[in-house]
C-alpha cells in the first residue's frame, strides 16, 4: 500500500498515515496537484489530506482538487495539531507559516503576538528556512520539529485540542464499499440569473428527510462557467433516497450535476 501525505514528514497528515498504516509506504509531498495526479492513476494509491477545521471551515482548494481529479474520500479521521512558535532568537518582527497553520493559530497570535507581522509561505519547508536564516523571523511548526531544528520555543499550545479537531480525508480513486455516516457531495450549478436555483436544490433533501450539516461555496473548475458547492450530508449517498434526489435534480429539474465525493465510514482503526 502506498500513501501520499500532504505536508512533510512531521505533518499531521504523515503522522496519521503512520498511526493507521504503519507498514504502508508513505510519501510526503507539499504538491497537492502532483498527489492528486498520482492517486488518480492507480487505485492502489491513497493520500491523506486535511478537509476542514473549526476555524476556517472547509479547505476549499483540497475539495476542488478532488472534484477536478474525480477522486473519492475513502474515510475521514480527526486529529488535533500540536504547534509551537519557534525561532533562533527572541528579537522578532515576523512570524511565518503555511496558510493552514496560520489560520488555526490566529486567535492566539492576536492575543499574545499582536505586534508581529504575519507572513504566509507556500509550504512548511519555506517557513523553516526563513527562520533559520533570519533571526527576526519565527515560524509556526509541529512540536516534534523544535528540538530537531535546534530552535528555541517561543510559545506552545497555540491551539486548544478540544476545539481544534481537524478532519483529514483518506483519498482514493474508488469509493469505500462500507456504509458511510456522512457523505460529501459536489453540486455543479450552471451560471444563471435565477436566484432560486440553490433553494430548489435544497428542497428535495428536506422532502426526503436528509439532514444537510454544512454547505460550502467553491471556485468553479478551470475554464468552466459554473457555480460549485460542497454539501456535507447525513448518511450514505449511494442509498435509494439519495439516488431519487439526484435523478430529480439532474433529470427532472435539470438545474445541476451531483458529484459523489465519498465520506465518513468509520472503517479505520489505529495500529499499535
N, C-alpha and C positions, 0 to 999 in steps of 0.2 A: 504493500500500500504506500502511495506517495502523497504527501500533504504539503501544499504550498501555504505559507503563513504570511499575512500582510504585516510587515514590520521585521525588524532584525531579530537576532537570536534571543534577546531578552524581552521581546514584546509580549503582551498578554496573549496574542494570537498564538505565538510559538509555545508559550507555557501551557496553554490549554491543549494544544496538539500533543505536547509531551505527557501531560497528565492522562489524557484519554486514549492516546495511541502511542505508547512508549516504544513499540517496536517498529513503527512506521518510519519511512524515510522522509524526514522533514526538511523542507527547502525554504528558508526565509527569503523574502523579497519585498521591496518597497515600491515595486512597479505593479499597480493594480491591473493595468491593461495587459501586461505580459502574463500575470497569473490567470486572468480570465481566458486568455487565448490558449494557454496550456491545458486548463481544465476542460475547455470546450472541445479539445482534440481527442480525449481519451476518457472513457467512463470509469477507469480505474484510478484516475487522478482526483484528488479532493483539494479544497482550500478552506482555510479558517480566516474569516474576516469579520470586523465589527459591523453590526447592523444598526444599532441605536443605543442611546444613553439618555438618562432623565434630563440632563442639562440642555442638550441641543436637539433632542428628538432623533429622527432617523438620519443616518449618514447617507445623504442623497446620492452622492457620487457612486457609492458602493452598490446601492439598489439599481441605479441607472445602468451600471455596467452589467449587472446580472440580466437585466432585460435585454440590453444590446447584444449580449453573447448567448442568450437563451439558456441560461443556467438555472439550477434549482437549489433551493435551500433544503438540504437533506435533513437537518435538525438544528436546533438552537441551544446555546449554552450561555450561562451568565457568569460574570466574574467582576470582582472589584479591584481596580488597579491600585498598586502601592507606588505612589510617585513622590519624588523629592525635588526640591530646588537645590542644585549643586553647582559649585564653581571652584576656581583656583584661588580666589581671594574673596574678601568681603567688601571691596571697593567696587560697587556695582552701579551701573546705569541702566542695564538692559537685561531682560530675561527672554530667552528664545526657546521655541518649542514647536512641535508639529501642531497643526490646527486642532487636531483631535484632543491632545493633552492640554492645550491652552484653554480650550472651551470647558473641559472638565474641571480645571482648576481656577476658573475665572473668579469665583466668589472669594476664594482665599487670597488670590492676588490683589483684588480690590481692597480687602481689609488690611492685609499685612504688608503689601508691597506696591502701594498705590503710586509711588513716585517712579517706579521702574517702567521703562518703555517695554512694550511687548512686541516681539519680532517673530513672525511665523516663518518656519523653514519647511522645505518640501519633504524632509524626512528626518528621522532621529539622528542619523549619522552627521548631517549638516549642523544640527543644533549642538551636538557634542563638539564638533570641530571649532565652531565659533567660540565655545567656552574654553577649549584647550589653548587657543592662540590669542585670546583677548581676555585679560584679567578683569575687565569691567563687565563681562558678559556671563550671566548664569544660564543654566539650561534646566528644563524640566525633564527628568529621566526616571526610569524604574529604579527602585531602591537597590536592586541587585547590582546595578552598574556603578554606584557611587564609590565603593571600595575598589572595584576592578580598575576604574579610571584614575584612582588616587585623587578624587575630588573632595572638597570639604562640603558637608551637608549644611546648607543654609536654612532649610526648613523641610520638615517631612509631614506626613499625614495631611497632604494637600486636599484630599477628598475624603468624604465620610463613606466608608464601605457600605453602611446600611442604606445610604441614599444614592449611591453611585454604582448600581448594578448594570454594567454594560452588557448588552445582548450581542453575542457572536453567532455567526452562522457557519455551519459546515456545508460547503458548497460542492455540488457535483453536477455532472451533465444530465443525470437521470434523477427522478423523484424517489423519495423514500416510500416503500410499499406499506409501511405501518401507518395506522390511523393517526392523524395529527390533532393536537389540542387546539392549535391556532394556525391559520393559513395566511400567507401573504399573496395578494393578487395585484397585478398591474391593470390599470384601466387606461386604455389608449383612446382618447376622445378627439374626434376631428374638430378642427378650429371652426367655431360657429358664433354668430351673433346672438344665438338663442341662449339666454342665461338660465333656462330651466333644465338644460341637459343634465347637469350634475344632480339636481333634485330628482329627475326621472330615473337616474341610475340608482340612487339611494332607495327609492320606493320599493322595488321588488325584494330587497333584503329585509325590509320591515315586514312585507307581506309573508315571507317565508320564515319569520322569526329568527333571523340570523343577526347576531349582535356584531356591530362594527366597532372595534375598540378604538381605532385611530384612522384618520385619512391624511395622507401626506401628498403635497404637491411636488412634482418632479419636473426636471427640464425635459423638453421633447428630445427624441432620438435625433442623431445628426442628420441634417438635411431633410427633416420631416416637419410638417406644419400641423402638429397635434398638441393637445394638452395631455399631460401624463400625470397619473396619480398612483399611489400605492395604498391599498387598503389592508389593514390588519383586522381579520375577521375570525369569529368563533367557529371552530370545527374544521373538518376536512373538506376541502373544495371539491374532492372527487365524488362526494356523496350526491345522491339523486337531486336533492333540493337545490344544490348549487348548480348543477347542470341545467336545471329548469330556469334558474336566474340567468345563466349565461345565454341560453337559447333565446330567452325573452329579450335580453338587451341587444344581442348581436343579430338575430334573425328577424324578430318581430318589430322592435323599435328601430333597429339599425342605426344606433347612435354611438356605439363604441365597440372596441375589441377588448375581451377579457383575457388576461395572461396569467396562468398559474405559475407562482414563484416558489412553491413549497411551503414549509413552515415548521412548527414545533411538534415533534413526535415523541419526545421523552424516551428515546431509544438508546441514548448514550450513557454509559456508566464509567466513572473514573477507574483507572487501573492502579493497583497497589504499587 
